[in-house]
Amino acid sequence: MEIRRVQMTGGSSYIITLPKEWIRASNIKKNDPLGLLTQSDGTLLITSKMKQEQLYKTKEFDTIKIPKQTFLLRQLIGAYIAGYTSIIVKSSSRMPVELRNIIRTFTQTTIGQEIVEETDNSITLKDLLNPLEMPLERTIKRMQIIVKGMNEDVLRALNSNDKKLTDVIISRDTEVDRLHLLIARQYHMILQNVSLAEKMNITIGLSSTYFLISRIIERIGDHIVRIAQNIQYLNTNKQNRKIIEKIEKASNLALDIFNKSIGAFFRKDIRGSNEIIESVVKLEDLCEQINTLALQQKGIIAISIGYITESIRRIGEYAEDISETVINYLVAEEH
């Protein structure tokens, strides 16, 4: 750390010199304005990135350098998360239909990405969503509602053997994935341009917490999908009724832990978060009871119950992770 002493000029103004290396690296000239942002921990952030125009940047991909179509999709998602507002995919010859379909899959996987120009050998995408229009808090709440609905539909499908409902649950998980990618994008944009955090009325520490929680919710959604995929092998006859009732009880408990963990986050309830962590033990005991009953089953039914139980346990443990993340954030925010 470089130490510089505060000086006084004019009898009332305090000044401090800035490192020459940083000035040159940032290409700052005489009389250029600098932004001063006071952080929640009392530190002062100095930045030259104050203009909205600096948020706009373009990324180009040459399909010749991309060996597999799936690799192109991963790179497009990487560019999206990195905050590129314009993405151009080029080909030396006519772009094959398969690659065009990959690009369209990308627009369906993300929020705000639209094809604005298309030729025989290139496609240009632009981000049409202003990050200020989607507050991170609102996105997290939306993810919570979707996951809650997915879990409730799983229980309905468990009792009705409705395979169509199972398909709906799986499709809704795509929306959870899209929202998580949006938060990941906004978080990385905030890291690159701190003035955006000020415009969104959020600190970098809080945006990091939102990102971590969104990633956990996305994984919870994946486990609900896994449950939905496995309940089709169960039936509601009297022999399995006891197991199904235990699964319902465990699933409702896991969802309750999840909802309470999100609620504690928004209330900034550190004690409540700790109580949630301790309540996961009850869920683990219930899952063990289900596994014991599963030993009496045969073949695919026993295997499916095992997968369902493990996913319910993981949902509770991920909710526990949310509470731990909340405690870490709140402790760091204490003064």
C-alpha positions in Angstrom: 0.0 0.0 0.0 1.3 3.4 -0.9 0.9 6.1 1.8 0.3 9.7 0.9 -0.2 12.5 3.4 -3.1 15.0 3.3 -2.1 18.6 2.9 -4.1 21.8 3.3 -4.3 24.7 0.8 -5.9 28.0 1.2 -6.5 27.4 4.8 -9.7 25.4 4.3 -9.2 22.9 1.5 -7.6 19.4 1.9 -5.7 18.0 -1.0 -3.8 14.7 -1.7 -1.7 13.9 -4.8 -2.5 10.9 -7.0 0.0 8.2 -8.2 1.6 9.2 -11.5 1.5 5.6 -12.7 -2.3 5.4 -12.2 -2.8 8.8 -13.9 -0.9 7.6 -17.0 -2.5 4.1 -17.1 -6.0 5.7 -16.9 -5.1 8.3 -19.6 -6.1 11.2 -17.4 -5.2 14.7 -18.6 -5.1 18.1 -17.0 -8.6 19.4 -16.0 -10.2 16.0 -16.6 -13.0 15.3 -14.1 -12.8 12.4 -11.6 -15.6 10.8 -9.7 -15.5 10.4 -5.9 -17.7 7.8 -4.5 -18.1 7.2 -0.7 -18.4 3.5 0.1 -20.5 2.0 2.9 -17.4 1.1 4.8 -16.2 4.7 4.8 -13.6 4.3 2.0 -13.4 6.8 -0.8 -13.4 5.4 -4.4 -11.8 7.5 -7.1 -12.8 6.7 -10.7 -12.4 8.2 -14.2 -15.4 6.1 -15.4 -18.3 8.3 -15.0 -20.0 8.5 -18.4 -22.8 6.2 -19.5 -21.1 5.8 -22.9 -18.3 3.9 -21.3 -20.7 1.0 -20.6 -21.0 0.3 -24.4 -18.5 -2.1 -25.8 -18.5 -4.7 -28.6 -17.3 -8.3 -28.8 -16.6 -10.1 -32.1 -16.5 -13.9 -32.6 -15.0 -15.5 -35.8 -16.7 -18.9 -36.3 -13.5 -20.3 -37.9 -11.8 -20.2 -34.5 -14.7 -22.0 -32.9 -14.4 -25.8 -33.3 -17.8 -26.7 -31.8 -21.3 -25.1 -31.8 -21.7 -25.6 -28.0 -18.4 -23.7 -27.6 -19.9 -20.7 -29.4 -22.9 -20.8 -27.1 -20.7 -20.8 -24.0 -18.6 -17.9 -25.4 -21.8 -15.9 -26.2 -23.0 -16.4 -22.6 -19.5 -15.4 -21.4 -19.7 -12.1 -23.4 -23.2 -11.5 -22.1 -22.1 -11.9 -18.5 -19.0 -9.7 -19.1 -21.3 -6.9 -20.0 -20.8 -6.5 -23.8 -23.7 -4.5 -25.2 -23.0 -5.5 -28.8 -21.9 -9.0 -30.0 -21.0 -9.8 -33.6 -20.6 -13.3 -35.0 -18.8 -13.5 -38.3 -18.2 -16.3 -40.8 -15.8 -16.3 -43.8 -18.5 -18.0 -45.8 -22.3 -18.4 -45.6 -23.1 -19.1 -42.0 -24.6 -22.5 -41.6 -28.1 -23.0 -40.2 -26.8 -24.8 -37.1 -24.8 -21.8 -36.0 -27.7 -19.5 -36.6 -29.8 -21.7 -34.4 -27.2 -21.6 -31.7 -27.3 -17.8 -31.8 -31.1 -17.9 -31.5 -30.9 -20.3 -28.6 -28.6 -17.7 -26.9 -31.2 -14.9 -27.4 -33.8 -17.2 -25.8 -31.4 -18.1 -22.9 -30.7 -14.5 -22.0 -32.7 -11.3 -21.3 -32.4 -8.3 -23.4 -30.3 -9.8 -26.3 -31.9 -9.3 -29.7 -30.7 -9.8 -33.3 -30.6 -6.3 -34.9 -28.7 -7.2 -38.1 -28.3 -10.4 -40.1 -26.4 -11.1 -43.4 -25.3 -14.2 -45.1 -22.1 -14.3 -43.1 -22.7 -12.3 -40.0 -25.2 -11.7 -37.2 -25.2 -8.7 -34.8 -26.8 -8.8 -31.4 -27.5 -5.8 -29.2 -28.5 -5.6 -25.5 -31.8 -3.7 -25.4 -32.2 -3.8 -21.6 -31.1 -0.9 -19.5 -29.6 -2.5 -16.3 -31.2 0.3 -14.2 -34.6 -1.0 -15.2 -34.1 -4.4 -13.5 -33.1 -3.9 -9.8 -31.3 -6.9 -8.4 -33.8 -7.1 -5.4 -36.7 -7.4 -7.8 -35.0 -10.1 -9.8 -34.2 -12.2 -6.7 -37.8 -11.9 -5.5 -39.0 -13.1 -9.0 -36.7 -16.0 -8.9 -38.0 -17.0 -5.4 -41.6 -16.9 -6.7 -40.8 -19.0 -9.7 -39.0 -21.6 -7.6 -41.8 -21.6 -5.0 -44.3 -22.3 -7.8 -42.2 -25.0 -9.3 -42.0 -26.8 -5.9 -45.8 -26.6 -5.4 -46.3 -28.0 -8.9 -44.0 -30.9 -8.1 -46.2 -31.8 -5.1 -49.3 -31.6 -7.3 -47.7 -33.8 -9.9 -46.6 -36.3 -7.2 -50.2 -36.8 -6.1 -51.8 -36.8 -9.6 -49.1 -38.5 -11.7 -49.6 -35.6 -14.2 -46.6 -35.9 -16.6 -47.7 -32.8 -18.5 -47.3 -30.8 -15.3 -43.8 -32.3 -14.9 -42.9 -30.9 -18.4 -44.2 -27.4 -17.3 -41.9 -27.5 -14.2 -38.9 -28.3 -16.3 -39.6 -25.5 -18.8 -40.1 -22.9 -15.9 -36.5 -23.6 -14.8 -35.3 -21.9 -18.0 -36.7 -18.7 -16.7 -34.8 -19.1 -13.4 -31.6 -19.6 -15.4 -32.3 -16.5 -17.5 -32.7 -14.4 -14.4 -29.6 -15.7 -12.8 -27.6 -14.9 -16.0 -29.1 -11.3 -15.8 -27.9 -10.8 -12.3 -24.4 -12.2 -13.2 -24.3 -9.7 -16.0 -25.3 -6.8 -13.9 -22.8 -7.8 -11.1 -19.9 -7.9 -13.6 -21.0 -4.6 -15.1 -21.0 -3.0 -11.6 -17.5 -4.3 -11.0 -16.3 -2.7 -14.2 -18.1 0.6 -13.7 -18.6 1.6 -10.1 -20.8 4.6 -11.2 -23.4 2.1 -12.3 -23.6 0.9 -8.7 -24.3 4.4 -7.6 -27.0 4.8 -10.2 -28.6 1.5 -9.1 -28.3 2.7 -5.5 -26.4 -0.4 -4.4 -22.9 -1.2 -3.0 -20.5 -3.6 -4.6 -20.7 -5.8 -1.5 -24.5 -6.0 -1.7 -24.4 -6.7 -5.5 -21.9 -9.5 -4.8 -24.4 -11.0 -2.2 -27.2 -10.8 -4.7 -25.1 -12.6 -7.3 -24.2 -15.4 -4.8 -27.8 -15.8 -3.8 -29.0 -15.9 -7.4 -26.5 -18.7 -8.2 -27.8 -20.7 -5.2 -31.5 -20.2 -6.3 -30.6 -21.4 -9.8 -29.2 -24.6 -8.4 -32.3 -25.1 -6.2 -34.3 -24.8 -9.4 -32.2 -27.6 -10.9 -32.9 -29.9 -8.0 -36.6 -29.3 -8.3 -36.4 -30.3 -11.9 -34.5 -33.4 -10.9 -37.4 -34.2 -8.5 -39.9 -33.7 -11.2 -38.0 -36.0 -13.5 -38.1 -38.8 -11.0 -41.6 -38.6 -9.5 -43.0 -40.1 -12.8 -41.6 -43.5 -11.7 -43.7 -43.4 -8.5 -47.4 -44.2 -8.2 -49.9 -43.2 -5.6 -51.0 -46.7 -4.5 -51.5 -47.5 -0.8 -48.1 -49.2 -0.6 -46.3 -46.0 -1.6 -48.6 -43.6 0.2 -46.5 -43.4 3.3 -43.4 -42.6 1.3 -45.2 -40.0 -0.7 -46.5 -38.3 2.5 -43.0 -38.2 3.9 -41.7 -36.7 0.6 -44.4 -34.1 0.7 -43.5 -33.2 4.3 -39.8 -33.0 3.5 -40.4 -31.0 0.4 -42.6 -28.5 2.2 -40.0 -28.2 5.0 -37.2 -27.6 2.5 -39.3 -24.9 0.7 -40.1 -23.3 4.1 -36.4 -23.1 4.9 -35.7 -21.6 1.5 -38.4 -18.9 1.8 -37.3 -18.0 5.4 -33.7 -17.7 4.2 -34.7 -15.2 1.5 -37.0 -13.4 4.0 -34.1 -13.1 6.5 -31.9 -11.6 3.8 -34.4 -8.8 2.9 -35.1 -8.1 6.6 -31.4 -8.1 7.3 -32.1 -10.6 10.1 -28.8 -12.1 11.2 -30.4 -14.0 14.2 -33.1 -15.4 12.0 -30.5 -16.6 9.5 -28.7 -18.5 12.2 -31.9 -20.2 13.3 -32.6 -21.2 9.7 -29.2 -22.9 9.6 -29.9 -24.9 12.7 -33.3 -26.0 11.4 -31.7 -27.9 8.5 -31.0 -30.8 10.9 -34.7 -31.6 11.1 -34.9 -31.9 7.3 -31.9 -34.2 7.2 -33.5 -36.5 9.8 -36.7 -36.6 7.7 -34.7 -37.5 4.6 -33.1 -40.3 6.4 -36.5 -41.7 7.3 -37.5 -41.6 3.6 -34.3 -43.4 2.6 -35.1 -46.2 5.1 -38.5 -46.7 3.6 -37.0 -46.7 0.1 -35.0 -49.8 1.0 -38.3 -51.7 1.0 -38.8 -50.8 -2.7 -37.3 -52.4 -5.7 -35.6 -51.3 -8.9 -36.4 -48.0 -10.5 -38.7 -46.9 -7.7 -36.1 -47.2 -5.0 -33.5 -45.4 -7.2 -36.0 -42.6 -8.0 -36.8 -42.1 -4.3 -33.1 -41.9 -3.6 -32.7 -39.2 -6.2 -35.8 -37.3 -4.9 -34.6 -37.5 -1.3 -31.1 -36.3 -2.1 -32.5 -33.3 -4.1 -34.8 -32.3 -1.2 -31.8 -32.5 1.1 -29.7 -30.4 -1.2 -32.5 -27.8 -1.5 -32.4 -27.4 2.3 -28.6 -27.3 2.3 -28.6 -24.6 -0.4 -31.1 -22.6 1.6 -28.6 -23.0 4.5 -25.9 -21.6 2.2 -28.1 -18.5 1.5 -28.4 -17.9 5.3 -24.6 -18.2 5.7 -24.1 -15.8 2.8 -26.5 -13.4 4.5 -24.7 -13.6 7.8 -21.3 -13.0 6.1 -22.8 -9.9 4.4 -24.4 -8.5 7.5 -21.4 -9.0 9.7 -19.2 -7.2 7.1 -21.8 -4.3 7.0 -21.7 -3.8 10.8 -19.8 -0.7 11.9 
